[in-house]
Amino acid sequence: MAHGDYTHIEIPADDPARAQRFYEGAFGEYPGFEGYFGYTTPAGRDALGGALGKRGEMAPEKIRNYIAVDSVDATVSKVQELSGSVVIPKAEVPGMGWYAAVTDSEGNEIGLWQDTSGGAGAG
């Protein structure tokens, strides 16, 4: 994925197992681990995907859209220059990449994703 592509969407759920049953029934398989169930769109792993997670624990309080970036550090800096703020500082997902959560100028939360290759990638 290129810098600026949407990479995944986290969907919060009060009951992740119930949400998993709903989404699997409606759209297909949502594999994962306890409390966090992943998915990809029909276009496959290199397209948009995401996960269902426990609201406020494994997922945010509201839906969070992640955007692929070449550098989480550089993008966080740019967001702050443009009147955004940091919600979750840069953190590593071991073996996969780095993420952060920021707000835009309107207070909307956005996730940033940088894969381990050092550039934008599928999340």
C-alpha positions as CSV (number, residue, x, y, z in Angstrom):
1,M,0.0,0.0,0.0
2,A,1.1,3.5,-0.7
3,H,1.4,6.4,1.8
4,G,-2.1,7.7,2.2
5,D,-4.0,4.5,1.5
6,Y,-6.5,3.3,4.0
7,T,-5.2,0.1,5.4
8,H,-7.6,-1.1,8.1
9,I,-10.6,-0.3,10.2
10,E,-11.0,-1.2,13.9
11,I,-14.6,-1.8,14.9
12,P,-15.2,-1.6,18.7
13,A,-17.7,-4.1,20.2
14,D,-19.2,-4.4,23.7
15,D,-19.3,-8.2,23.2
16,P,-16.6,-9.2,20.7
17,A,-17.7,-12.8,20.4
18,R,-21.3,-11.6,19.6
19,A,-19.9,-9.1,17.0
20,Q,-17.7,-11.8,15.5
21,R,-20.8,-14.0,15.0
22,F,-22.6,-11.1,13.4
23,Y,-19.9,-10.1,11.0
24,E,-18.9,-13.7,10.1
25,G,-22.6,-14.5,9.4
26,A,-23.0,-11.4,7.3
27,F,-19.5,-11.1,5.6
28,G,-17.4,-14.2,6.1
29,E,-14.6,-15.4,8.3
30,Y,-13.1,-13.2,11.1
31,P,-10.2,-15.1,12.5
32,G,-8.0,-13.8,15.3
33,F,-7.4,-14.4,19.0
34,E,-9.6,-14.0,22.0
35,G,-11.1,-10.5,22.0
36,Y,-9.7,-9.4,18.7
37,F,-10.9,-10.8,15.4
38,G,-9.4,-9.8,12.1
39,Y,-10.8,-9.6,8.6
40,T,-9.8,-8.7,5.1
41,T,-12.0,-7.4,2.3
42,P,-12.6,-9.7,-0.7
43,A,-9.8,-8.0,-2.5
44,G,-7.4,-9.9,-0.2
45,R,-4.6,-9.2,2.3
46,D,-3.1,-6.4,0.3
47,A,-6.4,-4.5,0.4
48,L,-8.4,-3.0,3.2
49,G,-8.9,-5.1,6.3
50,G,-9.2,-4.6,10.1
51,A,-10.5,-6.2,13.3
52,L,-13.2,-6.3,15.8
53,G,-12.1,-5.8,19.4
54,K,-13.4,-5.1,22.9
55,R,-14.5,-1.5,23.1
56,G,-12.0,0.6,25.1
57,E,-9.6,-2.4,25.5
58,M,-8.6,-4.1,22.3
59,A,-10.2,-1.4,20.1
60,P,-11.0,2.2,20.5
61,E,-14.3,3.6,21.8
62,K,-15.4,4.5,18.3
63,I,-14.5,3.2,14.8
64,R,-10.9,4.1,13.9
65,N,-9.7,4.2,10.3
66,Y,-6.0,3.5,9.8
67,I,-4.0,5.1,7.0
68,A,-0.7,3.7,5.7
69,V,2.2,6.1,6.1
70,D,5.9,6.0,5.1
71,S,6.9,7.2,8.6
72,V,4.7,7.3,11.8
73,D,7.2,9.8,13.3
74,A,7.1,12.2,10.4
75,T,3.3,12.0,10.1
76,V,2.7,12.6,13.8
77,S,4.9,15.6,13.5
78,K,3.0,16.9,10.5
79,V,-0.3,16.2,12.2
80,Q,0.8,18.3,15.2
81,E,1.9,21.2,12.9
82,L,-1.6,21.1,11.4
83,S,-3.4,21.5,14.7
84,G,-4.0,17.8,15.3
85,S,-3.0,16.0,18.4
86,V,-1.7,12.6,19.5
87,V,-4.1,10.2,21.2
88,I,-1.8,7.1,21.3
89,P,2.0,7.7,20.8
90,K,3.9,5.5,18.4
91,A,3.9,1.9,19.5
92,E,5.3,-1.3,17.9
93,V,3.3,-4.4,16.8
94,P,6.1,-6.9,17.0
95,G,7.0,-8.4,13.6
96,M,4.4,-6.3,11.8
97,G,5.0,-2.5,12.2
98,W,4.3,0.6,14.1
99,Y,1.1,2.6,14.8
100,A,-0.1,5.7,16.4
101,A,-3.5,7.4,16.8
102,V,-4.0,11.1,16.2
103,T,-6.9,13.5,15.9
104,D,-7.4,15.7,12.8
105,S,-8.2,19.4,13.0
106,E,-11.9,18.5,13.6
107,G,-11.3,16.1,16.5
108,N,-11.8,12.9,14.5
109,E,-9.5,10.1,15.5
110,I,-7.3,8.5,12.8
111,G,-4.9,5.6,13.1
112,L,-1.5,5.7,11.4
113,W,0.2,2.5,10.2
114,Q,3.8,1.9,9.1
115,D,4.8,-1.7,8.3
116,T,8.2,-3.3,9.2
117,S,9.7,-2.7,5.8
118,G,10.0,1.0,6.8
119,G,7.3,2.3,4.5
120,A,3.6,2.3,4.1
121,G,2.1,-1.2,4.1
122,A,-0.9,-3.4,4.7
123,G,-2.1,-3.3,8.3
